[in-house]
Amino acid sequence: MPFPGNGQAQFRTESWWGLMTSGQIGERWSLWLDSHYVPEIFLIVRSGITYHTPSDKLNFTAGYAHLGLTTPFSEGKLMRPERRPWGQIIFRVPGATRYGVSFRFRYDARFRNQFDNETLLDGFDLNHRFRFNSAIRYNVGRVESLQSNFSVSMVNETLLTSGPAFVDIPFEHRIFFLAGMQRGTATLSPGYHLRFQSTASGQVRVLQGFVLWINLNYRFKDFKRHFLREFPADKI
């Protein structure tokens, strides 16, 4: 669906849905599997494996993702495939348990299916994307009647994309405001997000709307738990 708007600025309301999982497969290793869906924009299924360092301040993840994207002629259908090897590092700042601050760098190698005016082609274009993320989390506390822990988070992320292929959106900034309700190994995170995009043609796009993410953490065996916990904001 095209962006409604006037002049150079375009505005759109969207919703963002996510299901994220992390399964501990060793004392310092975990398996990553998540999916995110923004209707008429993208659907991503992403896998990876994470190593948690002995300091419990850093983790490293490498993996592969597959996406469905739209085209100008697909009428909102996610028919354009993207193949995406990726890797990231997260540093979680040590400090009081009430607050949590983290910084993340992620690299995406984006191989997107080429297309012409009417159809998809056989080849793929490559773009390099660099993502810089910071998150602050405040632990509100536990409500015993609900057997749940509550938190609020704010996440900022800047995305920079370069060639060698043509880049349609070289700059994007994302802001997420999330509430969290954790019960057992599951965290429910409703919230609100804003996305600001600068396009190659000089347009500015503002996208905003509701967020609902579900995060599940589990263990395949009764391994000793690593202390560097993973949160929904890690998996955007």
C-alpha positions in Angstrom: 0.0 0.0 0.0 1.5 3.4 -0.9 2.3 6.0 1.7 -0.3 8.8 2.1 1.2 12.2 2.4 1.7 15.7 1.2 4.9 17.0 -0.4 8.2 15.5 0.7 7.0 14.1 4.1 5.0 10.9 4.2 3.1 9.4 7.2 1.8 5.9 7.8 0.4 3.9 10.7 1.6 0.4 11.1 1.6 -2.4 13.6 4.6 -4.6 14.6 4.3 -8.1 15.9 7.1 -10.3 17.1 7.7 -13.8 18.6 11.3 -14.2 19.9 12.9 -17.3 21.5 16.2 -18.1 23.1 17.0 -21.7 24.1 20.0 -22.5 26.2 22.0 -25.4 24.7 25.1 -25.2 26.9 26.5 -23.3 29.9 27.4 -20.4 27.7 25.6 -21.1 24.4 22.0 -20.4 23.3 20.0 -20.9 20.2 18.2 -17.9 18.7 15.0 -18.1 16.7 12.6 -15.2 16.2 10.1 -13.7 13.8 8.8 -10.2 13.2 5.8 -9.2 11.1 4.8 -5.7 9.9 1.8 -6.1 7.6 2.4 -5.0 4.0 6.1 -4.2 4.9 8.0 -7.3 5.8 8.0 -10.7 7.5 11.3 -12.0 8.8 12.3 -15.4 10.3 15.7 -15.2 11.9 18.0 -17.9 13.4 21.3 -17.7 15.1 23.6 -19.0 17.8 24.8 -16.9 20.7 28.0 -17.2 22.8 27.9 -15.6 26.3 31.3 -14.6 27.6 32.6 -15.6 31.0 32.4 -11.9 32.1 28.6 -12.0 31.7 28.8 -8.6 30.1 29.1 -9.5 26.4 27.4 -11.8 24.0 28.0 -12.6 20.4 25.5 -13.9 17.9 25.8 -15.0 14.2 23.1 -16.4 12.1 20.9 -16.3 9.0 17.5 -14.8 8.2 14.9 -15.1 5.5 12.5 -12.3 4.7 9.5 -11.6 2.5 9.2 -8.0 1.2 6.8 -6.1 -1.0 7.4 -4.7 -4.5 5.7 -1.7 -6.2 3.5 -4.1 -8.1 2.7 -6.7 -5.4 -0.2 -4.7 -3.8 1.1 -5.3 -0.3 1.9 -9.0 -0.8 5.3 -10.1 0.7 6.5 -11.8 -2.5 10.1 -10.5 -2.8 12.6 -12.7 -0.9 15.6 -11.5 1.0 18.5 -13.7 2.3 20.4 -12.2 5.2 23.5 -13.5 6.9 24.0 -11.4 10.1 26.0 -11.0 13.2 25.9 -8.8 16.4 27.6 -8.0 19.7 25.8 -6.8 22.8 27.4 -5.1 25.8 25.3 -4.9 28.9 26.5 -2.2 31.4 27.0 -3.6 34.9 25.1 -1.7 37.5 22.1 -1.8 39.9 19.5 -4.4 39.3 16.8 -1.8 39.1 18.1 -0.4 35.9 19.6 -2.1 32.8 21.5 -0.4 30.0 22.8 -2.2 26.9 24.5 -1.3 23.6 24.4 -3.4 20.5 26.0 -3.4 17.1 24.6 -5.6 14.3 25.7 -6.1 10.7 23.3 -7.4 8.0 24.3 -8.6 4.6 21.1 -8.0 2.6 20.7 -10.1 -0.6 17.4 -8.9 -2.0 15.7 -10.4 -5.1 15.9 -8.1 -8.1 12.8 -7.1 -9.9 11.6 -5.0 -13.0 8.4 -3.2 -13.6 6.2 -6.3 -13.4 8.1 -9.4 -12.2 10.8 -10.8 -10.0 14.1 -11.6 -11.7 16.6 -14.4 -11.1 19.4 -12.3 -9.5 19.9 -10.8 -6.1 21.3 -7.4 -5.1 23.7 -6.9 -2.1 23.5 -4.1 0.4 25.5 -3.7 3.7 23.5 -2.5 6.7 25.0 -1.3 10.0 22.8 -1.0 13.1 23.6 0.8 16.3 21.2 0.2 19.2 21.0 1.4 22.8 18.4 0.3 25.3 17.5 1.3 28.9 15.3 -0.8 31.0 13.7 -0.1 34.4 12.5 -2.9 36.6 9.4 -1.7 38.2 9.1 -4.7 40.5 7.2 -7.9 41.2 3.4 -8.2 41.7 2.9 -11.3 43.8 -0.8 -11.6 43.1 0.0 -11.9 39.3 3.3 -13.8 39.9 4.9 -11.5 37.4 7.7 -9.0 37.2 7.0 -5.6 35.5 9.4 -3.3 33.6 9.5 -0.4 31.1 12.1 0.0 28.3 13.1 2.6 25.7 15.1 1.5 22.7 16.9 3.7 20.1 18.3 2.2 16.9 20.0 3.9 14.0 20.3 1.9 10.7 22.8 2.9 8.0 22.7 1.1 4.6 25.3 1.2 1.8 25.9 -0.4 -1.6 27.2 -1.9 -3.8 23.6 -2.1 -5.0 21.2 0.8 -5.2 20.1 1.8 -1.7 16.4 3.0 -1.4 16.6 3.8 2.3 20.1 4.8 3.3 19.1 6.1 6.8 16.5 5.0 9.3 16.0 5.7 13.0 13.7 3.7 15.3 12.4 4.4 18.8 10.5 1.9 20.8 8.6 2.4 24.1 7.9 -1.0 25.7 6.1 -2.2 28.8 7.1 -5.7 30.0 5.3 -8.4 32.0 7.5 -11.4 32.7 6.0 -14.5 34.2 8.2 -17.6 34.4 10.2 -17.8 31.1 7.8 -15.7 29.0 7.7 -11.9 28.7 4.9 -10.0 27.1 5.9 -6.6 25.7 3.2 -4.3 24.4 4.2 -0.8 23.3 4.6 1.9 20.7 7.2 2.6 18.0 8.3 5.4 15.7 10.4 4.9 12.5 12.0 7.8 10.6 13.3 7.0 7.1 15.3 9.1 4.6 14.9 7.8 1.1 17.3 8.0 -1.9 14.8 10.4 -3.6 15.0 12.8 -0.7 11.6 11.9 0.9 11.1 11.6 4.7 8.9 8.9 6.0 7.4 8.7 9.4 5.9 5.3 10.4 4.4 4.7 13.8 2.1 2.4 15.6 1.4 -0.4 18.1 4.0 -3.1 19.1 3.3 -6.5 20.6 6.2 -8.8 21.2 6.3 -12.2 23.0 9.7 -13.4 24.3 10.3 -17.0 25.4 13.5 -18.3 27.2 14.0 -22.0 27.8 16.6 -24.7 28.3 17.0 -28.0 26.5 18.7 -29.5 29.5 19.2 -28.5 33.1 22.4 -26.5 32.3 23.8 -24.0 34.7 22.1 -20.8 33.7 24.3 -18.0 32.3 23.8 -14.7 34.0 23.7 -12.5 31.0 19.9 -12.6 30.4 18.4 -11.8 27.0 15.5 -9.4 26.6 13.0 -8.5 23.8 14.9 -5.3 23.0 17.9 -7.5 22.1 16.0 -9.1 19.3 14.7 -6.2 17.2 
